[in-house]
Each structure stands twice: as C-alpha cells, then as structure tokens.
Amino acid sequence: MDYSQALKWGQAQLSQSGILTSRLDCLVLLEDTLDIDRAKILAQPQTNIEPTVFKQYQKQIIKRSRHIPLAYIRQQSEFYGRVFYIDQRVLEPRPESETIIEELKIILDHTLITQVLDVGSGSGVLAITTKLEFPNIQVYATDVDKKCLNVVRINAQRHSAQISIFQGDLIKPIKNNLWRKQTVVMANLPYVPSHWQINTSALHEPGRAIFGGPNGLDLYIKLFKQFSELKHPPIWVITESMPPQHQQLAKIANKSGYSLAKTNDFIQCFSWKFHRELH
C-alpha cells in the first residue's frame, strides 16, 4: 500500500459515510499517522507504507467514518494560531470564537482593564489565548464541569499560561474577585435551542456544552442576572450566540444595565451603562 492508494481507500470509506470533506480528512489523518507534511505525501504518492502504520491509519479512518470529529481523533485543534489539546470532555473550538479575541483586543486598546474572566471555559482556549496575547492581564477561567477544567489545566500547562481556574456556576466562584476591578467577561456559553437538530459529528460532542434551553439563552439569562446582583459589575461583556438570537440577548443584557456596543458576526459586545469611561 502506498500513499496514493491509502488516500484513495480512505476517501472511499469516508465518502460512503457521507463525510463531505473526505479528501482533506484523509490527508490530515495520513500526515498525522506518518508524521510527515502533506506536501511530501502529495509529492511522493508511490511511497510505500509499513503495514503496521497503515493499520493505525485504518483505525483513524474508521473512527472518522462514524462521524467522530477530527479533533477528537487527533486529540488536538487549532485556535488563534496555536494547537490545543481536545477530547470528548469538551467542545471543539469553532473559528467564529476567534472573533472574541479580536474584539477583546479592541477593548483593551481603549479601556484600562485589569482582569478578564472566561465564563464556561470548556477547553480553555479563550482564557489561555487571552493570557498569551496579554501577559500582564489577570485571567480567570470558570466552568461548572470539573472534567472540562481538567482539560483547561492540560492546555494551560502545555502553553505555560498562568491563569486562575475555578469550578462553579458561571461567575459565582470568583464574584468576590470582581470587587472594584476593571473587568471584561468573555462568555461563549451553550446557545443552541434544545429542539434544534445538530449535525452527526456534533452528536459526539457533550450536549451540555451545546444546548442552552428552549430558546438557547437560558444560561445568558442566568449570567446577566448574576451581574445585576453585583455592586461593581464587569464593564464589558463579550458574548457568542446565533445572529437570530442577538436581538433577544440584547434585551436580556439591557435589563441588567448593559447596552449593546457592537455586533460582529456571532459576537456581541455589551458595555455597562453606568461606567463613565465607555461613552
């Protein structure tokens, strides 16, 4: 079996299973198995593969044919130019979430911020990326799921990112740390309505991290309620949700003293109305 034959076999298996990215997925898995760049695979298609190595590749292709996400098979995913550890305990980070970091950069350029909180941290990519991009900022990560926080710790250690990690319900574990602090909250919480059908690959991801109740916004309602109970709420809140949910989410935020400052694709930025420096 050579490179070209392995790719042809794998592509046939994935195509039969309805994987639309069969060619690319085979290339990714083959270069992982061989530990060489795909350019070499494509440039030397007649190179033979050792039988034991091909068996490893076969196992990977079979997993992918069951619509298991590539990130889980490879146990890694790229976010903001860095590679993070990913497994079935957490969602695979989505490209649209990188916009949260871009919007955070704009805020930090125009407002004096001392700390950033990543609520519902999952794999920790937002918190860790923030710390790596802005080393002088104090970064907190919270999640209600201890299993997720174990993944956050793995990624923080791999990237030598000094962040503070807490287990608990949204901001409750660190609400005392928000006292008189200039804080930005990043919230990429579950926002898919519970009645929605998701794709086959997403069915392998933890449902608790995907679904956010009947209209998808249950956790955001809870989050902004927690803000309203604070004497000194965060001055900026960056959220991710589906564009059709944006109008409703803006109303939820407004009830807790926040006004919509900006919308960028899936991302919304809310500012606390009573913070003078913002307007």
C-alpha positions in Angstrom: 0.0 0.0 0.0 1.4 3.4 -1.0 0.4 6.9 -0.2 -1.9 7.4 -3.1 -3.6 4.0 -2.5 -4.1 4.8 1.2 -5.7 8.1 0.3 -8.0 6.5 -2.3 -9.1 3.8 0.1 -9.7 6.3 2.9 -11.6 8.7 0.7 -13.9 5.9 -0.5 -14.6 4.9 3.1 -15.5 8.4 4.2 -17.4 9.3 1.1 -19.6 6.2 1.7 -20.3 7.5 5.2 -21.4 10.9 3.9 -18.3 12.8 5.0 -18.2 15.9 2.7 -14.5 16.7 3.5 -13.3 13.1 2.8 -10.2 14.1 0.8 -9.0 16.7 3.2 -9.7 14.5 6.3 -7.7 11.6 4.8 -4.8 13.9 4.1 -4.8 15.2 7.7 -5.1 11.7 9.2 -2.4 10.2 6.9 0.1 13.0 7.7 -0.6 12.5 11.4 0.0 8.8 11.2 3.1 9.1 9.1 4.3 12.2 11.0 5.2 14.0 7.8 3.8 17.0 5.9 1.0 16.5 3.4 3.2 18.2 0.7 5.5 15.2 0.9 2.6 12.8 0.7 1.3 14.5 -2.5 4.8 14.9 -4.0 5.7 11.2 -3.5 2.4 9.3 -4.0 4.1 5.9 -4.8 6.0 5.7 -1.4 5.1 2.5 0.4 3.5 2.5 3.9 4.6 0.0 6.5 1.7 -2.5 7.3 1.6 -1.6 11.0 1.5 2.1 10.1 -1.3 1.5 7.6 -3.3 -0.3 10.3 -3.1 2.8 12.5 -4.4 4.9 9.6 -7.2 2.4 9.1 -8.3 2.8 12.7 -8.4 6.5 12.3 -10.4 6.4 9.1 -12.9 4.0 10.7 -13.4 6.4 13.6 -13.9 9.3 11.2 -16.4 7.2 9.1 -18.5 7.1 12.3 -18.6 11.0 12.2 -16.4 11.3 15.2 -14.9 14.8 14.9 -11.4 15.1 13.7 -10.4 17.0 16.8 -11.3 14.0 19.0 -9.5 11.5 16.8 -6.4 13.7 16.6 -6.8 15.0 20.2 -5.9 18.4 19.1 -7.4 21.5 17.4 -6.0 24.9 16.3 -7.3 28.1 17.8 -5.8 31.6 17.1 -2.7 30.0 15.6 -2.0 27.7 18.5 -2.6 24.0 18.9 -4.7 22.9 21.9 -5.5 19.5 23.4 -9.1 18.4 22.8 -11.0 15.3 23.8 -14.6 14.2 24.3 -15.0 16.2 27.6 -15.1 19.5 25.7 -16.4 21.1 22.5 -14.0 21.5 19.6 -13.3 25.3 19.4 -15.0 27.0 16.5 -13.3 29.5 14.2 -16.0 32.1 14.9 -15.0 32.2 18.5 -11.6 33.8 17.5 -13.6 37.0 16.9 -14.0 37.2 20.7 -10.2 37.7 21.0 -10.2 40.3 18.2 -13.0 42.3 20.0 -11.2 41.9 23.3 -8.1 43.4 21.7 -10.1 46.5 20.7 -11.5 46.9 24.2 -8.0 46.6 25.8 -6.7 49.2 23.4 -9.3 51.8 24.6 -10.1 50.9 28.2 -8.0 50.3 31.3 -8.6 46.7 32.1 -7.0 44.7 34.9 -8.6 41.3 34.6 -10.5 39.1 32.1 -12.9 36.3 33.0 -13.7 33.4 30.7 -17.1 32.0 31.8 -17.9 28.5 30.8 -14.3 28.0 29.7 -14.6 24.5 28.2 -11.2 23.6 26.8 -9.8 26.9 28.0 -8.8 28.2 24.6 -10.2 31.7 25.2 -8.7 32.1 28.6 -5.3 30.8 27.6 -5.2 32.7 24.4 -6.0 35.9 26.3 -3.2 35.3 28.8 -0.7 34.6 26.0 -1.7 37.6 24.0 -1.9 39.9 27.0 0.5 38.6 29.7 0.0 41.5 32.1 -3.7 40.9 32.4 -5.0 38.7 35.2 -7.1 35.9 33.6 -9.7 33.7 35.3 -11.4 30.6 33.8 -14.6 29.1 35.3 -16.7 26.1 34.4 -19.3 24.1 36.2 -17.9 20.8 34.9 -14.8 19.5 36.6 -13.9 17.4 33.6 -13.7 20.5 31.4 -11.4 22.1 33.9 -9.0 19.2 33.7 -8.7 19.9 30.0 -8.2 23.6 30.8 -5.3 22.6 33.1 -3.7 20.4 30.4 -3.8 23.3 27.9 -2.6 25.9 30.4 0.4 23.7 31.3 1.2 23.0 27.6 1.2 26.7 26.8 2.8 27.8 30.1 -0.2 30.1 30.7 -0.6 31.3 34.3 -4.3 31.6 34.6 -6.6 31.1 37.7 -9.1 28.2 37.3 -12.3 27.8 39.4 -15.1 25.3 39.3 -18.6 26.5 39.8 -21.8 28.2 38.4 -20.8 31.0 35.9 -19.3 33.9 37.9 -20.2 32.7 41.4 -16.8 31.1 42.1 -15.0 34.4 41.7 -17.6 37.1 42.3 -15.5 38.5 45.1 -12.6 39.0 42.7 -14.8 41.4 40.7 -14.9 43.8 43.5 -13.8 47.3 42.2 -11.9 45.7 39.3 -11.9 46.8 35.7 -13.2 43.5 34.3 -14.1 42.1 30.9 -16.1 38.9 30.8 -15.9 36.6 27.8 -19.0 34.3 27.6 -19.2 31.6 24.9 -22.0 29.7 26.7 -24.2 26.9 25.2 -26.7 28.7 22.9 -28.3 26.1 20.6 -32.0 25.8 21.3 -32.8 22.3 22.8 -35.2 21.4 19.9 -32.7 22.1 17.2 -31.3 19.2 15.1 -27.5 19.3 15.0 -25.2 17.5 12.5 -23.9 14.0 13.0 -20.4 15.0 14.1 -21.8 17.3 16.8 -23.8 14.4 18.3 -20.4 13.1 19.6 -19.8 16.3 21.5 -21.1 16.9 25.0 -24.7 18.1 24.7 -24.4 20.1 27.9 -21.9 22.3 26.2 -24.2 22.8 23.1 -27.8 23.2 24.2 -29.0 26.3 26.1 -32.6 25.6 26.8 -35.8 26.1 24.7 -34.6 29.4 23.1 -30.9 28.7 23.7 -30.4 31.6 26.0 -31.1 30.2 29.5 -27.5 30.5 30.7 -27.2 34.0 29.4 -30.3 35.0 31.3 -28.7 33.5 34.4 -25.3 35.2 33.7 -26.7 38.7 33.3 -28.9 38.2 36.4 -25.7 37.4 38.4 -24.1 40.6 37.0 -27.1 42.6 38.2 -26.6 41.3 41.8 -23.0 42.7 41.9 -22.2 46.1 43.3 -19.5 46.5 40.7 -20.4 44.5 37.5 -18.0 43.8 34.7 -17.7 46.9 32.5 -17.6 44.9 29.3 -19.2 41.5 28.4 -18.4 39.7 25.1 -20.9 37.0 24.1 -21.3 34.5 21.3 -24.7 33.3 20.1 -26.5 32.8 16.8 -27.4 36.1 14.9 -31.2 35.4 15.1 -30.8 35.4 19.0 -29.0 38.7 19.1 -32.0 41.0 19.5 -33.3 38.9 22.4 -29.9 38.7 24.0 -29.6 42.5 23.8 -32.9 42.8 25.7 -31.6 40.4 28.4 -28.4 42.4 28.8 -30.3 45.7 28.9 -32.4 44.6 31.8 -29.2 44.1 33.8 -27.8 47.5 32.9 -25.8 46.7 29.7 -26.1 48.3 26.3 -25.1 46.8 23.0 -21.9 48.4 21.8 -21.1 46.3 18.8 -22.1 43.2 16.8 -19.6 41.2 14.7 -21.0 38.0 13.1 -21.8 35.7 16.1 -20.2 38.0 18.6 -21.8 40.8 20.6 -20.1 43.3 22.9 -22.0 44.9 25.7 -20.9 47.8 27.9 -22.2 48.6 31.4 -24.3 51.7 31.0 -23.0 53.3 34.2 -19.3 53.2 33.5 -18.3 56.7 32.6 -15.2 55.8 30.7 -17.1 54.0 28.0 -19.1 56.8 26.5 
